[in-house]
Amino acid sequence: MSVPERYQRYAQPVGHLPVQPAEIQLYDEADPIVHVPDPYNPNGSIAVRRSALHPATPTPPRDLTPQPLLDPTAQRYVGAGIGGGVLLWGGGQFLIGAGHLISSLSGVGALLFFLMLAGARTVLGGRQAGTRIEVHNHARGFGRNTTNL
C-alpha cells in the first residue's frame, strides 16, 4: 500500500529546497564582545568585537637603575661654581698675605732706617755725654699745655 507523498514521514513540501543544517559554531570560535574604556568618558565603557581590537604591543622592560639626584650638566655647573669660589677665595688670601708681607717689610725697613740713623748719630758724635736737657710742661685748664725745653 502506498501512502501519498504528503503523508510520508520526513517528506519535504513540494516546491521547496531541502533545508541545509546550520554550521555548528563552538563557543571558542565565536567573536566575543568585549568592553573597553570609552575615550570620551573615562567612567563609561563601550562594547567592541574582540577581532576589531589590535593586539597590544609589549612594553619594553623598564630601566630600574638609580638615577642621579641632579642631572650631570647641573652637577658640572655646581662644581664649577664651587671651584671658582674657592679659587677666588684663595687668590684673595694670597693677596692679603702679600699685603701683610709688604707692610711688614716696610715696617721693618722703617725700623732699620731709624736704627741706622740713631747709630750714625752716635758713631759720628752727635750729642756730648754731659749734655742735660730740661723739659718743663705746664698744664692749665681745658687741656691747654705749654712745653718749654
C-alpha positions as CSV (number, residue, x, y, z in Angstrom):
1,M,0.0,0.0,0.0
2,S,1.3,3.2,-0.9
3,V,1.0,6.3,1.2
4,P,0.5,9.6,-0.5
5,E,3.6,11.7,-0.6
6,R,2.3,14.3,1.7
7,Y,1.8,11.7,4.5
8,Q,5.1,10.2,4.1
9,R,7.4,10.5,7.1
10,Y,10.1,13.2,6.7
11,A,8.6,14.3,3.5
12,Q,9.6,17.7,2.1
13,P,7.0,20.1,1.0
14,V,6.6,20.3,-2.7
15,G,8.5,23.1,-4.5
16,H,10.9,23.8,-1.5
17,L,14.6,23.1,-1.5
18,P,15.8,20.8,1.1
19,V,16.9,22.6,4.4
20,Q,20.6,22.6,4.9
21,P,21.7,22.2,8.5
22,A,23.4,25.3,10.0
23,E,27.0,25.3,10.7
24,I,27.9,24.4,14.2
25,Q,29.8,27.2,16.0
26,L,31.7,26.3,19.0
27,Y,31.9,28.7,22.0
28,D,35.6,29.4,21.5
29,E,35.1,30.1,17.7
30,A,32.7,33.0,18.2
31,D,33.9,36.6,18.1
32,P,33.0,37.7,21.6
33,I,32.1,41.2,22.6
34,V,34.5,42.9,25.0
35,H,34.1,46.2,26.9
36,V,36.8,48.8,26.6
37,P,37.1,52.2,28.3
38,D,35.3,55.0,26.4
39,P,37.9,57.5,25.2
40,Y,35.4,60.4,25.7
41,N,34.0,59.3,29.0
42,P,36.5,57.7,31.4
43,N,33.8,56.4,33.7
44,G,32.0,54.5,30.9
45,S,32.8,51.7,28.6
46,I,31.9,50.7,25.0
47,A,31.3,47.3,23.5
48,V,33.7,46.2,20.8
49,R,34.2,42.9,19.0
50,R,37.5,41.3,20.0
51,S,38.5,40.9,16.4
52,A,38.4,44.7,15.9
53,L,41.0,45.2,18.7
54,H,44.6,45.3,17.8
55,P,46.9,43.1,19.8
56,A,48.7,45.1,22.5
57,T,52.4,45.6,21.8
58,P,54.5,44.5,24.7
59,T,56.1,47.3,26.7
60,P,59.8,47.3,26.8
61,P,61.4,46.4,30.1
62,R,61.9,49.5,32.3
63,D,65.4,50.6,33.3
64,L,65.4,50.5,37.1
65,T,68.9,51.6,37.7
66,P,69.0,54.5,40.2
67,Q,69.2,57.9,38.6
68,P,71.3,60.8,40.0
69,L,69.5,63.5,42.0
70,L,70.9,66.2,39.8
71,D,71.5,65.8,36.1
72,P,75.1,65.7,35.0
73,T,75.0,69.2,33.5
74,A,73.7,70.7,36.7
75,Q,76.4,68.9,38.6
76,R,79.1,70.4,36.4
77,Y,77.7,73.9,36.9
78,V,77.5,73.4,40.7
79,G,81.1,72.1,40.7
80,A,82.4,74.9,38.5
81,G,80.7,77.5,40.8
82,I,82.1,76.0,44.0
83,G,85.5,75.6,42.4
84,G,85.5,79.2,41.1
85,G,84.5,80.5,44.5
86,V,87.3,78.5,46.2
87,L,89.8,79.7,43.6
88,L,88.8,83.4,44.1
89,W,88.9,83.0,47.9
90,G,92.4,81.5,47.7
91,G,93.5,84.4,45.4
92,G,92.2,86.9,48.0
93,Q,94.0,85.1,50.8
94,F,97.2,85.2,48.7
95,L,96.8,89.0,48.1
96,I,96.1,89.5,51.8
97,G,99.3,87.6,52.7
98,A,101.3,89.6,50.1
99,G,99.9,92.8,51.6
100,H,100.9,91.7,55.1
101,L,104.4,90.8,53.8
102,I,104.8,94.2,52.1
103,S,103.6,96.1,55.1
104,S,105.8,94.1,57.5
105,L,108.8,94.7,55.2
106,S,108.0,98.4,55.1
107,G,107.7,98.5,58.9
108,V,111.0,96.5,59.3
109,G,112.6,98.8,56.7
110,A,111.5,101.9,58.6
111,L,112.8,100.4,61.9
112,L,116.1,99.6,60.3
113,F,116.3,103.1,58.8
114,F,115.7,104.8,62.1
115,L,118.1,102.4,63.9
116,M,120.7,103.3,61.2
117,L,120.1,107.0,61.8
118,A,120.5,106.6,65.5
119,G,123.6,104.5,65.1
120,A,125.1,107.0,62.7
121,R,124.5,109.9,65.1
122,T,126.1,108.1,68.0
123,V,129.0,107.0,65.8
124,L,129.5,110.4,64.2
125,G,129.4,112.1,67.6
126,G,126.0,113.6,67.8
127,R,125.4,114.8,71.3
128,Q,128.0,115.2,74.1
129,A,127.9,112.8,77.0
130,G,127.4,115.5,79.6
131,T,124.5,117.4,77.9
132,R,121.5,117.9,80.1
133,I,118.0,118.6,78.7
134,E,115.2,120.0,80.9
135,V,111.6,119.8,79.9
136,H,109.0,121.9,81.6
137,N,105.4,121.2,80.9
138,H,102.7,123.5,82.3
139,A,99.1,122.1,82.2
140,R,96.3,124.5,82.5
141,G,92.5,124.1,82.4
142,F,90.6,122.8,79.4
143,G,93.6,120.8,78.0
144,R,95.9,123.8,77.4
145,N,99.5,122.8,77.8
146,T,102.8,124.6,77.5
147,T,106.1,122.8,77.0
148,N,109.5,124.5,77.5
149,L,112.8,122.8,76.7
